[in-house]
Amino acid sequence: MLDLLLSYSRTLIDSCYGPTKPSDDDVEANILIEEILQIYDQMLVCKKSDSFAEINDLFSGIRLICTKPINERVTDLILYDPRIVGIVQDLRSFCSDIEFRIETQWGLKAVASENSTEKEVCERILEFPYMNVYANLIRAELSGMRSVEKNPIKRIAFIGSGPLPISSLCLTGMIFDAPTNIRVLNIDRDEEALELSKTLCSRLGKKAGNIEFQLAEAGSNLELYDYDAVYLAALVGDTQQQKEMLLEQVTSKMRPGALLVMRSGSKIKSLIYSNLDPTSEAVSRLIDIALILHPHKYNIVNSVYIGRVKGINNQLVPT
């Protein structure tokens, strides 16, 4: 299959550039572009047939591409190719829907029935296919926050927590019997997702004892002043403009000097999650970026920006 794609890619390049020998970067980019387009076409078919197993496999395929060690030139050749530009918004939307469905399905599986013991619910959660990914992402984020903030981080609000609060469970550490003494407020606008999450945590008992819930929009009148850090999930805000608008609303409710942790896509990972430009004027006016994480291990598809909320006259408050 790879040989066929390689041959097709070289033919395609020759038709565009003539007999000039394509570089290895050109060939690699075209192979990956064809893979992405093929996955996208299959997603369209599966969406109509509602085949969950196949959709999950396709999502895994896109994740695999997004975690490949691809150099900057190949990345640019892919992302700026007109064929990819034409589908990337739909592709992100598909991936968002798939991710939500996967989490919902696993949340329902973990909850099972009222007769399930705390141990059984915990074991099902730990079997979640992306559990190791989230655990390592949270480990990197906590390490990053602690390198920026000398004071203990005790309270975190997580905006966009979804139907399966894996991140929050990892933040408290109690799911692994390694408590961090962090309390987490899960915030989501989807009532059904939040109720599933609440039910799951109630059946986890003590392992979810430090987790609370609030039904609210990301940009609503949230009370965030007492939180040491606030998370914005990668799926909160589809565009740079939307993310900046939400940032302004969220930071206005936060304590100056508190940490804002923003998950996003970057480079090839932006096939799944929209990118956030942390250097834009709107972002720079609200927060001071203290740390940027681009984890390359454990199949992590997020980039993470950790910043301090600016205070009056856009000045940082000493901590």
C-alpha angles and dihedrals in degrees: 000000000000091000091053092050090047092051092046092048093053090048090050092050092047090053090054102038105022124234093332108128109250119233122246088253091056092050094046092048093051092048091053093044090055090049091050093048091048092051090047092052090049090049089057091053095045092048089061093046093041091224102169097185093053092044090053090052091051091050089052088052093055091046089053091054091047092054096048117115095251121169123235096257093052089047091053092046089055100042096044095044107117091230092057094041087056095056106027096096092050091044091054090048091051091048091049091052092046093049091050091049093048091051092045093049092048092045090055090046092050093048091047101154141339088257093064114113122231088250093053093049090048092050091052092051092050088054091060105129094234097040093110090049092054094042092055093043091053090046090055092045094049091048089050094049092048091051089055101038119052093190119080114270105229107156128041130177115206114203113201097022095162131197096307112048097202094142092052092047089051092047092056090043093210093116086067094040088247104111117201094192089237121139116210131202111204113211123188136154095215108089096196092049091049093048091052089049091049092049091050093051093046089056091049089061114186093007088069097034095119096053126097133177140222130181107221146123117259091243097042128110096286123172102230103145095104095051121102092207138011125203125212109199118228092249093056105104123009099216139032090255093051092047091050091050091050091046090056092050095045098044091050087065095045132089114258108255094027118128125255115200114198122189115204146148124262135183110339090356088069087080085079105025127033114249125248119211103214092188096062118120092245094052094043090052092057106035141018109230106228101172139011120200124198103176111201100182134074094030091281110171098189133090114205131213118196117193142164120242112243121231135211114343089009092287123141116244114231113250 
